Amino acid sequence: MMDKDIATLRIESLGTRGDGLAPWRGATAYVDGALPGERVETRITGRRGDGFAAAADKIVEPSPERRQPPCPQAASCGGCVLQHANDDLYRRWKRSLLTDALRRRGLGDTAVEDLAVAPTASRRRTRLGVKQKGAETIVGFRARRSHRLVPIDGCRVLTPALMRAIERLRPLLGHLGARELELTESATGIDVVVHGGALPDLSGLQQITEAAHDGDLARVVWRDRGGLTPILSRRDPCLMFGGTEVVLPPGAFVQPTAWGEERLAEHVAACVAGAGHIADLYAGLGTFGLRLAAIARVTAVESVAAMADAMKQAANRSGQAGRLTVERRDLARAPLSAAELEPFDAVVFDPPRQGAREQAQQLAVSPVPCVVAVSCHPGSFSRDARILVDGGYRLDTIWPVDQFLWSHHLELVAVFRRG
Ligand SMILES: C[S@@+](CC[C@H](N)C(=O)[O-])C[C@H]1O[C@@H](n2cnc3c(N)ncnc32)[C@H](O)[C@@H]1O
């Protein structure tokens, strides 16, 4: 490091990744851990996009909105980026991720409701790195912009049940050569997918069985190049969507918190109230579709076979097969056309992070009176919203739902109407 790479900077704003932004040498310095208004001694650590990455060596003038992070690992762990901001600043920043994205697409005058923020210790689904370091096994999130693992100890976002399961599994994982650990807390115990490493031998199986009893594990599955190998199954890992029980396929997508799932589902149901025939696109396991089948006829579309099958079986078992039809289809390659969309009174779509450009283009030329978007990415959502608005929809209201506490991720529900 050279002297010229050290600078005292005044932070002007927060970036989309939670860094403090300051002008430096005609470009932007992204200062990890700094807050707006602060004067900070920084060390420039490298290039970042068309600007510079920087570390905050000393906060010379701290912001009144700075606080002591609740987690001991907050300064380095990449799971959270803004624990050092007080609640007010955190909420303003999180909401601005959405309002700024909307403004960039000319939708800045949209009504955005208050941000709902998940409680601490509520995240029920996670994927963590595993590494053996001497006698110690580290299980944790990656450090910010690094492959280094930060131990999960003291984590304030995962549920207590996940933390107990991790603690119980940790001593076994390094010996078994595991590289990653995927955990989902279901209503019937924890679903575990271990990535990498050799399949456990007899003594490994014995240890996993003991851990499963202590840590309330419902199922353990090994994933390697050869695919999925079931190791242990004490119970089917299940979730209830409305009154319907669904068995989770290994590593299935579920909303990251039960709290957030309820918020999203409530908004979706309120938006489509009165609709007799609803399409649930990017339906997953039927988080929305199975709930909506209680009030309407539903066509659910999902591309992953295991997800679509689990949803179909849940509908069959619960006697809802007549109300919920499941179609397996890739909506990026073959979106529902405007003609196919015509019979629906309402369409719900909840795509992955990249959004649903192709499907939005078909919706934009369809006559569907009510379209509800659920999104985990304000940027791709705003792009798709622009397509719908250009097609004549009115973007009525957006509800931001923060399920990834202290991270830069944000979910939302938005309702579009015609006429
Ligand atoms: C964000 S998840 C939402 C799932 C569900 N709505 C929920 O709330 O649990 C997105 C879902 O879209 C599915 N998916 C991804 N790409 C797809 C595509 N091209 N066509 C159809 N479904 C897709 C994924 O498998 C996943 O289940």
The ligand as a Gaussian input file, in Angstrom:
#p B3LYP/6-31G(d) Opt

LIG

0 1
 C      -38.717000     -16.302000      -6.476000
 S      -39.229000     -17.953000      -6.670000
 C      -40.933000     -17.781000      -6.242000
 C      -41.654000     -19.049000      -5.963000
 C      -43.019000     -18.899000      -5.290000
 N      -43.833000     -17.906000      -5.935000
 C      -42.856000     -18.596000      -3.827000
 O      -43.209000     -17.486000      -3.396000
 O      -42.415000     -19.471000      -3.066000
 C      -39.214000     -18.126000      -8.403000
 C      -39.703000     -19.459000      -8.921000
 O      -39.661000     -19.406000     -10.348000
 C      -39.153000     -20.618000     -10.861000
 N      -38.561000     -20.278000     -12.172000
 C      -37.333000     -19.798000     -12.432000
 N      -37.178000     -19.558000     -13.735000
 C      -38.338000     -19.908000     -14.326000
 C      -38.799000     -19.892000     -15.666000
 N      -38.006000     -19.479000     -16.644000
 N      -40.061000     -20.304000     -15.924000
 C      -40.884000     -20.722000     -14.912000
 N      -40.493000     -20.767000     -13.624000
 C      -39.248000     -20.368000     -13.333000
 C      -38.165000     -21.081000      -9.822000
 O      -37.980000     -22.483000      -9.898000
 C      -38.857000     -20.647000      -8.525000
 O      -39.701000     -21.661000      -8.027000

